[in-house]
């Protein structure tokens, strides 16, 4: 066994011999954490989808701008992954471009996306990768907001991004000439991939409904939805949170549900939030507790697939029950108030990103506890449940940092 870097280093089969799968998706989702502004074509600047060979990113002078995680371990891991990809006979023909990034404290948005030209089928495939939550508190606030509203700004940005990629990669003569498009991401990026696909399907449903009305027919209420959404071949969510219950019950979600590939680690917390009717594959990971959220801990078997386990750990199941119970028992107004309170509590520690907050845990924890005293009983109960997952992981992060 090993992680995704080990997989890329040892897997020499091309995509024709070993089809693109879940582990390949996590590789690209992890690469989406690279900052590529000025290094690859920007989103929407070209009339078609613009990419460059991924090997062009191997520039030592660019690494400080590309790898800006607050964890030196994560920066080294992602650089090792990039180098392995550029050396690999399976991946080195990749192209990457259409880079988009937006961070807005005012709009509470943290968004980034890029497109990979994978070229792994009779008609070449594109893979749209959405970046997950970075270390900023703004990014985490948008994650919190997902529990109380849909859409959040990054979900709408993801939809517009995919809409543009579909338009600009459309075949010149027919849709049969158009590349298949895969969507994916880690953490919040997986959620955005699912949401974007669902919105494309919703547009197709609206078009079909309008056509039926013009012909005096009743619109279809179930079954496959024709249109542009059919070009989206698969949707990968790697420990990404789900969507509100009302959303996953809708026709648009049902239209894309069978194409969702969801994977979570055995101590998953983030990926088990909210609702998802898609089957979940649980992956063995070698990190402790909530640190399993990071993709570098996920274990890959010799056959090129994830090493799987049968169920979540007891701790992860307890946290899921606690969070689900809280979401089911409080009103929408209480949810929104609690989310704002929780964000304010963690912001009270005085650190702009999670890595610094965790590294200075002995300083930040008393400030968090003091700020929590001013919240209502339900919010304090939720905070206690979340904090239970942090100390062991925090200690490990400090030791390894």
Number of C-alpha atoms within 10 A of each C-alpha: 14 17 20 26 20 15 23 24 17 15 16 14 13 14 17 12 10 14 12 14 15 19 21 18 24 23 24 25 30 24 21 26 25 22 23 25 15 8 16 21 20 19 20 16 11 12 10 15 24 23 21 17 16 21 17 12 18 13 10 8 8 13 16 11 11 20 21 16 19 16 18 13 13 17 19 13 17 23 19 14 23 25 19 20 23 20 15 18 17 23 23 17 16 19 20 26 24 25 24 20 17 11 15 12 13 7 12 18 21 25 24 26 29 29 28 25 23 22 19 19 13 9 12 14 20 26 25 29 31 33 28 28 22 21 18 19 22 23 24 21 21 24 24 18 20 23 20 20 14 14 15 18 17 27 23 15 21 26 20 15 22 23 17 16 21 23 14 17 19 19 13 10 8 8 14 12 13 19 22 24 25 24 27 32 33 34 26 30 31 31 29 34 29 32 26 25 30 24 22 23 26 19 15 19 23 14 14 17 17 15 14 14 12 10 9 9 11 12 14 13 12 11 9 16 20 14 15 17 25 18 18 22 18 23 30 27 31 33 32 32 28 27 24 18 12 8 17 19 14 14 20 26 21 20 21 25 20 13 17 23 21 25 25 29 33 27 28 26 26 21 27 23 22 19 17 23 16 16 12 18 20 21 25 23 27 15 18 16 22 21 22 23 25 17 23 22 19 25 23 22 15 13 11 18 15 24 19 19 14 10 16 20 14 11 17 21 16 14 21 21 14 16 17 15 12 16 17 10 11 13 12 14 9 16 21 17 15 22 20 14 19 22 17 15 21 22 21 17 21 14 16 15 18 18 21 18 21 20 18 15 19 10 13 19 17 12 17 20 17 13 18 22 12 12 17 13 11 14 21 18 14 17 18 12 16 14 10 11 19 15 15 13 17 21 14 14 17 15 9 10 13
